[in-house]
Amino acid sequence: MRTVKTFEEAKGKLRYELFVEKIDNTEHYGISVTSSIFGEPETATVKDITTKSELAEKMFRMIADNFVIPSTFTEVVEELVAAEFTV
């Protein structure tokens, strides 16, 4: 796993990471969110969201710009993926 981009907010208590993993010679992008805003650190990670770097960066920006926290992160990613691929 290789980190592509990170973004921190709330004096480092909210951290977003866009990462890429090679699977069968194809790059698969994922995003991780870590928060210690409410005390103990909590992390949520979704791997293999897309193989498209532009889409991964777009989702990363949307998630970070809207301060998504780990408890709602998976649901937000599901909604973004559904919205992107709905005809």
C-alpha positions as a Markdown table, in Angstrom:
| # | Residue | x | y | z |
|---|---|---|---|---|
| 1 | Met | 0.0 | 0.0 | 0.0 |
| 2 | Arg | 1.4 | 3.4 | -1.0 |
| 3 | Thr | 0.0 | 6.7 | 0.2 |
| 4 | Val | -0.9 | 9.0 | -2.6 |
| 5 | Lys | -2.3 | 12.0 | -0.7 |
| 6 | Thr | -3.1 | 13.0 | 2.9 |
| 7 | Phe | -5.1 | 15.9 | 4.4 |
| 8 | Glu | -5.4 | 16.9 | 8.0 |
| 9 | Glu | -7.9 | 19.1 | 9.7 |
| 10 | Ala | -8.8 | 20.0 | 13.3 |
| 11 | Lys | -5.2 | 20.4 | 14.4 |
| 12 | Gly | -4.4 | 16.9 | 13.1 |
| 13 | Lys | -7.3 | 15.2 | 14.9 |
| 14 | Leu | -9.0 | 14.4 | 11.6 |
| 15 | Arg | -6.8 | 12.7 | 9.0 |
| 16 | Tyr | -7.7 | 11.5 | 5.5 |
| 17 | Glu | -5.5 | 9.3 | 3.4 |
| 18 | Leu | -5.8 | 8.3 | -0.3 |
| 19 | Phe | -3.8 | 5.2 | -1.0 |
| 20 | Val | -3.2 | 2.8 | -3.9 |
| 21 | Glu | -2.5 | -1.0 | -3.9 |
| 22 | Lys | -1.4 | -3.1 | -6.8 |
| 23 | Ile | -3.7 | -6.1 | -7.3 |
| 24 | Asp | -3.0 | -8.3 | -10.3 |
| 25 | Asn | -0.8 | -5.6 | -11.9 |
| 26 | Thr | -3.7 | -3.0 | -11.6 |
| 27 | Glu | -3.7 | 0.0 | -9.3 |
| 28 | His | -6.7 | 0.0 | -6.9 |
| 29 | Tyr | -7.5 | 3.1 | -4.9 |
| 30 | Gly | -8.8 | 3.3 | -1.4 |
| 31 | Ile | -9.4 | 5.9 | 1.3 |
| 32 | Ser | -8.9 | 5.9 | 5.1 |
| 33 | Val | -10.2 | 8.3 | 7.7 |
| 34 | Thr | -8.8 | 8.6 | 11.2 |
| 35 | Ser | -10.4 | 10.8 | 13.9 |
| 36 | Ser | -9.4 | 11.5 | 17.5 |
| 37 | Ile | -11.9 | 14.4 | 17.8 |
| 38 | Phe | -14.0 | 12.5 | 20.4 |
| 39 | Gly | -11.2 | 11.0 | 22.4 |
| 40 | Glu | -9.7 | 7.6 | 21.4 |
| 41 | Pro | -8.6 | 7.4 | 17.7 |
| 42 | Glu | -11.1 | 5.7 | 15.4 |
| 43 | Thr | -10.2 | 4.7 | 11.8 |
| 44 | Ala | -12.4 | 3.6 | 8.9 |
| 45 | Thr | -10.9 | 2.3 | 5.7 |
| 46 | Val | -12.4 | 1.3 | 2.4 |
| 47 | Lys | -10.1 | -0.5 | 0.0 |
| 48 | Asp | -10.5 | -1.0 | -3.7 |
| 49 | Ile | -13.0 | 1.8 | -4.3 |
| 50 | Thr | -12.0 | 2.3 | -7.9 |
| 51 | Thr | -9.1 | 1.7 | -10.4 |
| 52 | Lys | -9.5 | 5.2 | -11.8 |
| 53 | Ser | -7.2 | 7.7 | -10.2 |
| 54 | Glu | -9.3 | 10.7 | -11.2 |
| 55 | Leu | -12.4 | 9.3 | -9.5 |
| 56 | Ala | -10.4 | 8.3 | -6.4 |
| 57 | Glu | -9.1 | 11.9 | -6.1 |
| 58 | Lys | -12.5 | 13.4 | -6.7 |
| 59 | Met | -14.0 | 11.2 | -3.9 |
| 60 | Phe | -11.1 | 12.0 | -1.6 |
| 61 | Arg | -11.6 | 15.7 | -2.0 |
| 62 | Met | -15.4 | 15.4 | -1.5 |
| 63 | Ile | -14.9 | 13.4 | 1.7 |
| 64 | Ala | -12.2 | 15.7 | 3.1 |
| 65 | Asp | -14.0 | 18.9 | 2.1 |
| 66 | Asn | -17.1 | 17.7 | 4.0 |
| 67 | Phe | -15.2 | 16.6 | 7.1 |
| 68 | Val | -16.6 | 13.0 | 7.0 |
| 69 | Ile | -15.8 | 11.1 | 10.2 |
| 70 | Pro | -15.1 | 7.4 | 10.5 |
| 71 | Ser | -18.6 | 6.5 | 11.9 |
| 72 | Thr | -20.3 | 7.6 | 8.6 |
| 73 | Phe | -17.4 | 7.1 | 6.2 |
| 74 | Thr | -18.4 | 3.7 | 4.8 |
| 75 | Glu | -21.9 | 4.8 | 4.1 |
| 76 | Val | -20.7 | 8.0 | 2.4 |
| 77 | Val | -18.4 | 6.0 | 0.1 |
| 78 | Glu | -21.2 | 3.7 | -0.8 |
| 79 | Glu | -23.4 | 6.7 | -1.7 |
| 80 | Leu | -20.6 | 8.3 | -3.8 |
| 81 | Val | -19.9 | 5.1 | -5.7 |
| 82 | Ala | -23.7 | 4.5 | -6.3 |
| 83 | Ala | -24.1 | 8.1 | -7.5 |
| 84 | Glu | -21.1 | 7.8 | -9.9 |
| 85 | Phe | -22.3 | 4.6 | -11.5 |
| 86 | Thr | -26.1 | 5.2 | -11.6 |
| 87 | Val | -27.3 | 5.8 | -15.1 |
